[in-house]
Amino acid sequence: MGANGSGKSSLLNAIVGLYNSDIIGDIYYDNYSIKALDVYTLRRTLIGFCEQTPIVFDDTIRYNIYLDSVHNDTVIGNKLISILHLRGLFDKLEKGVDTPIDNRFITLSGGEKQKITLMRALVHNPSIILLDEPTSALDKDSIDDLKKYLTSMHYIRYDVLYTYILARVQYWSQQAQQDGDKLLQRLLNASDKERNTAKKKQTAELKKATKRKAEVDNLFAKMYEDWSVGRITEYNFNMLSEKYQAEQHELDEKIQELQAELDAAVQTAVDAEKWIELMKKYVNPTQLTAELLNALIEKILIHEAVKHEDGTREQEVEIFYRFIGKVE
């Protein structure tokens, strides 16, 4: 909100790290200064940013939406296609979402470009969504459906969440007070199941990312050979180089992250014992203080609500505790 020229766009650009070297002061994400974070990764994973002027690249519609990310979520993608009323456009194109966009010849309207940039901002289900006049070129139906989606994605009433978290902390505190040894065995059994499930998923993702990395490396090498003998122009070589280097960078980070997660996946009894001893310090808590939450809980994930035919609303909330992760 704000008048033209009041600095809305500049503020958003500062939040995503575009002015790090120019701003006085600091911006923090979960107590971490943005100047100490990898801004590239921040914008590709944590933040969904839709700029005031829609930007599309000379590539396929699919690339413009997913940016060849290894995190492609086609379930969310298909939902956004329906919400933004893009199904008709994609169906009438011979190659659908694999249709190339050529900015030299207008193949998309301003509204269609804005919808694609909105999809790019939202498709990876970001924790932070920054939208700079995102509906200026949208039709009324798309605006209404987008508003409904954004307000219902992960909304949960504060009192409901507070009561649920407090009840779970009270439960585990009670278990720790009554029989620490029994709780220890329960936690270890639960962590074995969670660890095996996570390991299977991480291994599959690592294999996929490693395979794609090898493919990109080969494509880059072949492209260089084609350029050196004049089969592709300098312009195309530079454009493709930038694209492949960006993907190589992302894949390298993903592979390192997955490998680190696999290496650190061993859950020990020491971790569980630490958590139980920590729980024993908080006997039957009656409120959630900042100290308690920081000491006991690593993170809380709130999933998109499911609305049933009878009008009731169901929503999954995952609690990840320090030392032991998710155990419920």
C-alpha positions in Angstrom: 0.0 0.0 0.0 1.2 3.5 -0.7 1.2 6.3 -3.3 3.1 6.1 -6.6 6.8 6.9 -5.9 6.6 6.3 -2.2 9.2 3.5 -2.4 7.2 0.3 -2.4 9.3 -1.3 -5.2 12.5 -0.1 -3.6 11.6 -1.6 -0.3 10.8 -5.0 -1.9 14.1 -4.9 -3.8 15.9 -4.2 -0.6 14.1 -7.1 1.1 15.3 -9.6 -1.6 18.9 -8.4 -1.3 19.2 -6.3 -4.5 20.5 -3.3 -2.5 22.8 -5.0 0.0 25.7 -2.8 -0.8 23.7 0.4 -0.7 21.4 0.2 2.3 22.2 1.5 5.8 21.1 -0.9 8.4 20.2 -4.6 8.1 17.5 -7.0 7.2 17.1 -10.3 9.1 15.6 -13.7 8.2 15.1 -15.8 11.4 17.8 -13.8 13.2 20.3 -14.2 10.3 21.4 -11.0 8.5 20.7 -11.0 4.8 24.3 -9.9 4.3 25.5 -13.2 5.7 23.2 -15.3 3.6 23.5 -16.6 0.0 21.0 -14.2 -1.7 20.9 -16.4 -4.8 19.6 -19.4 -2.8 17.4 -17.2 -0.7 15.5 -15.9 -3.8 15.3 -19.4 -5.4 14.0 -21.3 -2.4 12.7 -19.1 0.5 11.3 -16.1 -1.3 8.6 -15.8 -4.0 9.1 -12.4 -5.7 6.9 -11.0 -8.5 8.2 -7.7 -9.8 6.1 -4.8 -10.9 7.1 -5.3 -14.6 6.7 -9.0 -15.7 9.9 -10.5 -16.9 10.0 -13.5 -19.2 13.0 -15.1 -20.8 13.6 -16.3 -24.4 13.0 -19.8 -23.5 10.0 -22.2 -23.0 7.1 -21.3 -20.9 8.0 -24.3 -18.7 11.5 -22.8 -18.1 10.0 -19.4 -17.3 7.8 -21.0 -14.6 10.2 -23.5 -13.0 13.6 -22.1 -14.1 14.8 -25.7 -14.5 14.6 -26.1 -10.8 15.2 -29.6 -9.3 12.4 -28.7 -6.9 9.7 -28.7 -9.6 6.3 -29.3 -8.0 3.8 -30.0 -10.8 0.9 -30.4 -8.3 1.2 -26.8 -7.2 2.0 -25.8 -10.8 -1.2 -27.4 -12.1 -3.2 -25.8 -9.3 -1.8 -22.4 -10.2 -2.6 -23.0 -13.9 -6.2 -23.4 -13.0 -6.3 -20.5 -10.5 -4.8 -18.1 -13.0 -6.9 -19.4 -15.9 -4.0 -20.4 -18.1 -5.3 -23.8 -19.1 -7.0 -22.5 -22.2 -3.8 -20.7 -23.4 -1.6 -23.8 -22.9 -4.1 -26.1 -24.5 -4.3 -24.1 -27.7 -0.5 -23.9 -28.1 0.9 -26.8 -30.1 3.7 -27.6 -27.6 1.8 -26.5 -24.5 4.0 -25.3 -21.7 7.0 -26.4 -23.8 6.3 -23.6 -26.3 9.2 -21.2 -26.8 8.7 -17.5 -25.9 10.4 -15.1 -28.3 10.4 -11.5 -26.9 11.2 -10.1 -30.4 7.8 -11.2 -31.5 4.9 -10.8 -29.0 3.6 -14.3 -28.3 2.1 -13.4 -25.0 -0.1 -10.6 -23.8 0.8 -8.5 -20.8 -1.7 -10.3 -18.6 -0.3 -13.7 -19.7 3.2 -12.6 -18.9 2.1 -11.4 -15.5 0.4 -14.8 -14.8 3.6 -16.7 -15.7 5.8 -14.5 -13.4 3.2 -15.1 -10.6 3.5 -18.8 -11.2 7.3 -18.5 -11.1 7.0 -16.7 -7.7 4.5 -19.2 -6.2 5.3 -22.6 -7.7 8.0 -23.5 -5.2 5.7 -22.8 -2.3 7.9 -20.1 -0.7 7.9 -19.2 2.9 7.9 -15.5 2.1 5.8 -14.0 -0.8 6.6 -10.5 -2.1 4.2 -9.2 -4.8 4.7 -5.8 -6.4 1.4 -4.7 -8.0 0.8 -8.4 -9.2 -2.7 -7.9 -10.5 -2.4 -4.8 -12.6 -2.8 -6.7 -15.9 -5.0 -9.6 -14.7 -8.7 -10.2 -15.5 -11.2 -10.1 -12.6 -11.7 -13.9 -12.3 -8.0 -14.5 -12.0 -7.7 -11.7 -9.4 -10.5 -13.2 -7.3 -9.2 -16.8 -7.5 -5.6 -15.6 -6.8 -6.7 -13.7 -3.7 -8.6 -16.8 -2.4 -5.5 -19.0 -3.0 -3.1 -16.6 -1.2 -5.4 -16.2 1.8 -6.1 -19.9 2.2 -2.7 -21.4 1.5 -1.4 -21.8 5.0 -3.7 -19.7 7.1 -4.4 -20.8 10.6 -5.8 -18.9 13.6 -3.3 -17.9 16.2 -5.3 -19.2 19.1 -5.8 -22.6 17.4 -2.0 -23.0 16.7 -1.0 -21.7 20.1 -3.4 -24.2 21.9 -2.1 -27.1 19.7 1.6 -26.4 20.2 1.1 -25.9 24.0 -0.8 -29.2 24.3 1.9 -31.1 22.5 4.7 -29.6 24.6 2.7 -30.4 27.8 2.2 -34.0 26.6 5.9 -34.6 26.0 6.9 -32.8 29.2 4.6 -35.2 31.1 6.1 -38.3 29.3 9.6 -37.1 30.2 8.7 -36.7 33.9 6.9 -40.1 34.2 9.4 -42.4 32.5 12.4 -41.0 30.7 13.8 -44.5 29.7 10.5 -45.5 28.1 10.3 -42.2 26.2 13.9 -42.6 25.1 13.1 -46.0 23.5 10.0 -44.6 21.9 11.8 -41.7 20.4 14.6 -43.9 19.0 12.0 -46.2 17.3 10.2 -43.3 15.9 13.3 -41.6 14.6 14.4 -44.8 12.9 11.2 -44.8 10.8 11.4 -41.1 10.0 15.1 -41.4 9.1 14.6 -44.3 6.8 11.8 -42.5 5.0 13.8 -39.3 4.7 16.9 -41.2 3.5 15.0 -42.9 0.7 13.7 -39.6 -0.5 17.0 -37.8 -0.2 18.8 -40.6 -2.0 16.4 -40.4 -5.0 16.7 -36.6 -5.2 20.5 -36.9 -5.0 20.5 -39.4 -7.9 18.2 -37.2 -10.0 20.3 -34.1 -9.3 23.6 -35.8 -10.0 22.3 -37.2 -13.3 21.0 -33.8 -14.4 24.4 -32.2 -13.4 26.2 -34.6 -15.7 23.8 -33.9 -18.5 24.3 -30.1 -18.1 28.1 -30.5 -18.0 27.9 -32.5 -21.2 25.6 -29.9 -22.9 27.9 -27.1 -21.9 31.0 -28.9 -23.3 29.1 -29.7 -26.6 28.0 -26.1 -26.8 31.5 -24.8 -26.4 32.7 -27.1 -29.2 29.9 -25.8 -31.4 30.8 -22.2 -30.7 34.5 -22.8 -31.3 33.9 -24.1 -34.8 31.2 -21.5 -35.6 28.1 -23.6 -35.4 26.4 -21.2 -33.0 26.7 -17.5 -32.7 28.5 -15.5 -30.0 25.1 -14.2 -28.8 23.5 -17.6 -28.4 26.7 -18.9 -26.8 26.7 -16.2 -24.1 22.9 -16.6 -23.5 23.1 -20.4 -23.1 26.3 -20.1 -21.0 24.5 -17.9 -18.5 21.6 -20.3 -18.4 23.7 -23.5 -17.9 26.0 -21.9 -15.4 23.1 -20.8 -13.3 21.7 -24.4 -13.4 25.1 -25.8 -12.6 25.4 -23.5 -9.6 21.9 -24.6 -8.3 22.6 -28.3 -8.9 26.0 -28.1 -7.1 24.3 -26.5 -4.1 21.5 -29.1 -4.2 23.9 -32.0 -4.4 26.0 -30.7 -1.5 22.9 -30.1 0.6 21.5 -33.5 0.0 24.8 -35.2 0.7 25.2 -33.3 3.9 21.7 -34.3 5.0 22.5 -37.9 4.3 25.8 -37.7 6.1 24.1 -36.1 9.1 21.0 -38.5 9.1 22.3 -40.7 11.9 20.1 -40.2 15.0 21.9 -41.2 18.2 20.6 -41.9 21.6 22.6 -39.0 22.9 20.4 -36.6 20.9 17.3 -38.1 22.3 18.7 -38.0 25.9 19.5 -34.4 25.5 16.0 -33.6 24.5 14.4 -35.6 27.3 16.6 -33.8 29.9 15.6 -30.5 28.3 11.9 -31.4 28.5 12.3 -32.2 32.2 13.3 -28.6 32.9 9.9 -27.5 31.7 7.4 -29.2 34.1 3.8 -28.8 33.0 4.2 -25.5 31.2 1.1 -23.3 31.1 2.2 -20.9 28.4 4.5 -20.7 25.4 7.3 -18.3 26.1 10.0 -17.3 23.7 12.6 -19.1 25.9 10.6 -22.3 25.8 10.0 -22.3 22.1 13.6 -21.5 21.3 14.9 -24.2 23.6 12.5 -27.0 22.5 11.4 -26.4 19.0 13.4 -26.2 15.8 10.6 -25.3 13.4 6.9 -25.6 12.8 5.4 -26.3 9.3 1.9 -25.4 8.6 0.4 -27.1 5.5 -2.3 -26.0 3.2 -5.8 -26.6 4.6 -8.2 -29.1 3.1 -11.8 -28.1 3.1 -14.3 -31.0 3.2 -17.8 -31.1 1.6 -19.4 -30.7 5.0 -17.6 -27.3 5.4 -15.1 -28.5 8.0 -11.5 -27.6 7.5 -8.5 -29.9 8.2 -4.9 -28.7 8.4 -1.7 -30.6 9.1 0.8 -29.0 11.5 4.2 -30.6 11.8 6.4 -29.8 14.9 10.2 -30.4 14.6 11.9 -30.5 18.0 15.5 -29.7 18.7 17.9 -32.7 18.6 15.2 -35.2 17.5 13.2 -33.6 14.7 9.7 -34.8 14.0 8.4 -37.6 16.2 4.6 -37.3 15.9 
